[in-house]
Amino acid sequence: MSDEQGEVPGATPYLLAQVRESFGRVVYSQKTHEKQADICFVKYRWQQGVLIALTAISSGTFLATIIGLLGDPALASLATSTIALLVSWMSLGAKAFRFAEESDAHRDIASRLWAIRESYISLIADLMSGDVSNTQAQGRRDELQEATRNAYSDAPRTSSRAFARAQEGLKNNEEMTFTPHEIDLFLPEALRLGNKGTCS
């Protein structure tokens, strides 16, 4: 116990381990919401692109029908009606599936979690340097946990696809479990437990 305290002044190893684990979870959540926002934004771009293309085709077919370029009036009427139906379907879909708003919501949560993530890094640094007492650290930890809970309660759901992308982006193949080395990879070099060098 005293040896551990010598390596990490002022912090019990259990408190530091818990804070590091919470930090790791926030890193994953923040990255997953970023990836989900990207997925939603791509869907939004496709949705708008298809709607614009169908609207343009519909207008072109209508003009072609007026000019009489399609020959068979029944075929021209059927083509125009079909494309108009598709345009209506896409317009209703755009109202039902609000990918742009969903993307913005995920980006907002990711931004909030980013601030929490950075605060965890500061707390880890203070614990490792001995600049805060265990009681002060516990208070800050509790505040960060409450801020995280509030962010999660406002967060839209993410998909397994977004989590897989986050996992790939963070170079981790295990789900929500972290070795000290894996958490070290998320942290600046000076804050890694595996880094035996100390700053004086």
N, C-alpha and C positions, 0 to 999 in steps of 0.2 A: 504493500500500500504506500509506504513512504517513498519507495523507488518510483512508483507511478507518479506520485505527487511531485517528485523532483523533475520528471520529464515534462509534466504539464502543471506548472505552478498554479495553485489556487483552485484547481478544478478536480472534483472527484471523477474517477474514470467512468462511473455510471452516468453521471449527468452529461458529461461530454459525449459519451456514446449515444445517449438518447437524442441530444441536440443534433448530432451528426446524422443519425437515422432520419430524423424529421426533415433535416435539410435535404437529404437524398430523395425523400418522397416529394418534396416541393419541387425539386429540380425536374423530376419525371412529370409531375402534373403540369408544370409550366410549359415544358417542351411539348407535351401531348396536346395542350390547348393551342399552342402555336401551329402544330401540324394540322389540327382539326380546322383551324381558321384557314389555312392554305387550301385544304380539301374543299371546304365550302366555297371559297372564292373561285376556285377552278370551275366548280359546278355552276356558279353564278355566271361566269364568263361564257360557258357553253350554252347556258339557258338563254342569255341575251343574244348570243351569236345566232342560234337557231331561230329565235323569234324574229330577229332582223332579216335573216335570209328568207324565211317563209313570208314575211310581210312584203319583201321586195319581189319575190316570185309571184305572190298573189296580185300585186299591182301590175306586174308585167303581163300576167295571164289575162287580167281584166282588160288591159289596153289592147292586147293581141286579139281578144274576142271582139272588142269594138271595131277594130280595124278590119277584122275578118280574116286574119292570117291563119287561123287554125282550121279552116275549111268546114268541118262538121260542127254545127252549132250545139248539138246535144253533147258531144265530147268536150267541147270548150266549156260548156256550162257545168258539166260534171267535174272537170279539172278545177275550175274556179271555186266551186262549192267545196270540194275536198280540201283545197289549200286554205280556204277561209275557215273551214272547220279546224284544221290543224293550227292555224293562227289563234283561233279562239281557245283551243285546248292549251296551247303554250302560254297564252295570256293568263288563263285561270291557274295554270301550274305555277306561273311566276308569283301569283298572289298567295297560293297555298304553300309553296316551298320558297320561303324567304331566305335564300342562301346568302345574300349580301348582309342581311341583318344578323344571321347566325354567325357569319364570319366575323362581323364586328364584335359580337358578344364574346366569342372565344378570344379575340385579340384583347379585349378589355380584361378578361379574367387572367390571361397570360401576363398582361402588364402588372396587374395587382400581385400575382404570384411572383413575378420577377422582383418586385420591391421587397416582398417577404423573404425571398431567396437571398437577396443581398444583405438583409438584416440578420439572417442566420449566419452568413459568412462573418459579419462583424461580431456576432456573439461568440462564434467559435474562436475567432482571433482573440477576443477579450478573455475567454476561458483559458486558452492555451498560454497567453502571456501573463495570466494572473492579475489582470487589471480589474476584475470584478470578483466579488465574493460569490460563494455558491448561492446564497440567499438572493442577491441581486440577479444572478444568472437565471435562477428559477423563476423570478418575477418576469424577466424579459422573455424567457421561454414560454411562460403561460400567455403573455400578451401575443406572441407570435402564433401560438396555437389557436388562440381566439380569432386572430386576423385571418388565419388559414381557414378555419371553420366557416367564417363569414364569407370568404371568397368561394369556397366550395358550395355553400348554400345558394349562392347566386349563379353558379356556373351551369351552363347547358351541358347535356351529356356529350361525352366523346365516344368515338368508335374504336373498335379493335384495330382498324386500319391506321388510325392516328397514333394509337399507342405503339403499334409495330414500327411506324416511322420514327417516333420519338426514341424508341429502344435502339433502333439502328443508328440514329443520329448521335446518341450518347454512348454507342459502342458497348452495349450491355445485352447479354442474352438471357438474363434471369429476370423474372417478373417480381418487382418490388422487394427484392432482397439485395443487400449490399454488403460486400466485404469491405474492410477498412481500405483496401487498395482501390476498389471501385469508387468509393467516396473521395479518396485522395485525388483521383483523376479529375473530379469536378472542381476541386479546390485549388487556389493558387499554391505554388510550390512551397512557400514558407509556412503554409498552414497544414501541410500534410503530416500525418502521424508517422508515415514511413520515412520522412525526411529527418535524418538523425542530426543534421546541422542545426544549430540554434543561432538566433539573431541576438547580438549583444547590444 
